[in-house]
Every structure is written in C-alpha cells, then in structure tokens.
Amino acid sequence: MLTAKSGRQYFEETRGLTMYTLDANIFVRDADPRDPDHRICRMLLERLAITNTTLTMPLLVLAEVAGALSREFRVPMRARIFIDLLTALPNVTFIDLDTGLAQEAAYVAADRALRGADAVYVAVAQRHNCALVSLDREQRERAALLVRTLTPHEALAELGGGT
C-alpha cells in the first residue's frame, strides 16, 4: 500500500539510520537491460533491499519512472507493473510534494540552477538528511553544496557491495 508520511513522523522512525534518495534515473536504468548502467543500478537496488536500507523519494518518482519507461518501451502495461512493484517495496517511503516542499524545491532550483524535477529530489534529500544517488552528473555537482551526492558505484561501495 502506498503511503506518504509527515516530516515529523518520518524523522521519528528513521533517526540515526543511513538513508538515500534515489533519482528516477536509477529505476529507469534498472528496468532496461540494454542500458550501459543497468548492471550497477540493479546491483545497487538489490543491495539496498538486502540491507533493508531506507529509501526516501518524492512521489514524483512514480510519474517520472512511468513516463520514461512508457516512452522507451512503448508498452504502458510494463511501466504500470514496474510502478506497482516500486510502490510495494517495504524499504521505500514516498514523500508528498506539499506547499512547503514545493517552495524548498523552487528555491533549490533557483539557487543551484537545477531543473524543477531534479530540485524536488534534492529538496527531499535535504529535508530528510539523505544522500542523493543519481546518474545525472549535473544534478550531483549542483546539489553537492546542499546534500551528500553519490553515483550508484559510490553508494554501492558505501553499502559494502562490490562492482
């Protein structure tokens, strides 16, 4: 069941744990075995599941992943199934894009010259004290002054997984 939590409730449940915010590109690459980054994204997601590591992402990830997969494969049902699987993951918490978070993301976008959706991921990572994992070099570099940013390789190494 898909649930979104308030900031306070979420903080109380995750105090002291290492958490990650994954950009949509991690899931999109995981879903495409032809993609050069498929293997590392798959290994990262498997390691995150095995270690039951908390993932904190904006609800926006669902629309971004569904749209990218539907455009890539031209099979809407494949995208829907992938999203259903994503929402069923027990270690994922989805964060509502409320007015406060939208304003934070807007300021991040303005201050760091980020695309709007990229800024939402940064704002979620910042608000929930998560490391941001992304394949997007520009997003990582521009967000690095606000949150800890990692490539999938770096996150996997941090989690004790090998490449």
N, C-alpha and C positions, 0 to 999 in steps of 0.2 A: 504494500500500500504506500502511495506517495504521500509524504508528509513534509511540511516545512515548519521550522521551529523559530521561535523568537530568539533574539540575540542572547538574552539572559539565560533562558532555558538551555540553549546550546552551550554557552560558556560553562555552566554548572556541570554539564555532562562530560565535557571534554577537557577540563582543567588538567594541565600538566602533560598532555599527550602530544606527540608529533602529528601534525595534520597537514594535509595537502589539498590544494585547489588545482584541479586539472583543467586545462583549457580543452575546449571541444575538439581541437585538432588531435589530441591523444586518442580519443574514442573513434574519430573518423579514420585515422590511420590504422587503428587496431582492426577495424571492420573490413579493410581492403588488403587481402593477402598479396596483391600486386605492388603495393606501395613500398618503397625502399625503407620506410620507417616502421613498417608493420611489425617486424620481429621485436624491436626494442619496446614498442608500445604494448604489445601483447605480454612480453616478459614483465614489464612494469605493472600492468594491471593484474597479472597473476600473482606477483609478489605482494602487491597491496592487499589482495584478497586473502592470501595465505597468512599474512601477518595481521589481518583484520585492522588495518590502518584506516583511520577515519579520513574520509574524503568529504570536502565541503565545497559545494558548487552552486552557482546560481541556477535557478530553474530555467533560465535562458539556455542552458546547455542542451536541454531536450530539443528545443526548436532548432538550434544550430546544428546539432548532430543529425536530426531527422532530415532537415533540408539538404545538408551536404550529401548524405547517403542517397537520398532520393534522386538528387541531381546526378550523382556519379553513376549509380546503377540503374536508374530508370525503373525501379521496382519499388513502389511505395510500400508494399507489404513488408519488404525486407527492412526498410527504415523503421516501420512501426514495431516490428518484432525486436529489433535492436534496442529501441527506446523502452519497450516493455521490460527487456532484460536489464537495462540500465537502472530503471526505477525500482527494480526488485532487489538490487544489491543491498545487502544488510549493512555494509560499512559506509554507505553514502547518505549524506544529509544535504537536502536541497534547500537553498535559501531564497525566500521570496524577495522580489525586487520591489520593495516598498518605497515610499517617497524619500525617506532618509537615505537609503542605499542608492537610489537613483541620483540623488543630489551628490553624494560622495563620488559616484562613478563619473558624473558630469565634471566635477572638479578635477578628478584624476585625468580624465580625457583632455581637459583644457590645459592643465599644468604640465602633463607629460606628453602631449600631442599624440595621444593614442586613439585608435578607432573606438567607437562607442561600445561595441560588444567586448572588445579587449579590456576596456576600462572597467566594465562590470566585473570581470573575473579578478582584476587587480583589487577593486574595492572590496569584494568578498574575502579575498585572501588577507587583505589588510585588516578588515573588521574582525576576522576570526583568527588572526595570528597564524595563518597557514603559509607554507611555502607554495609558490606558484610554479607549476610544472607545465611547460609549453615547448612546442617545437618552433614557435614563432620568435626568431631572434630579436626582431624589433620590439615586440611586446616585452620580452625578458629584459632587454637593455634599458628600455624606457621606464620599466617598473622597478628596476633594481634599487633605486633610492627609497622606495616605499615598502617593498616586501622582498623577502628572500626568493630568488628565482633560480630555477633549475631546468636543465634539459632532462629528458627521460633517462638518459645514460647516468647523469649525476644523481637523480632520485633513486634509481635502481641501485647504484653503488652505495648510497646512503642507507638503503634498506637491507644491505647485505646480499644483494643479488648480483650475479655475475652476468657479463655480456658475452 
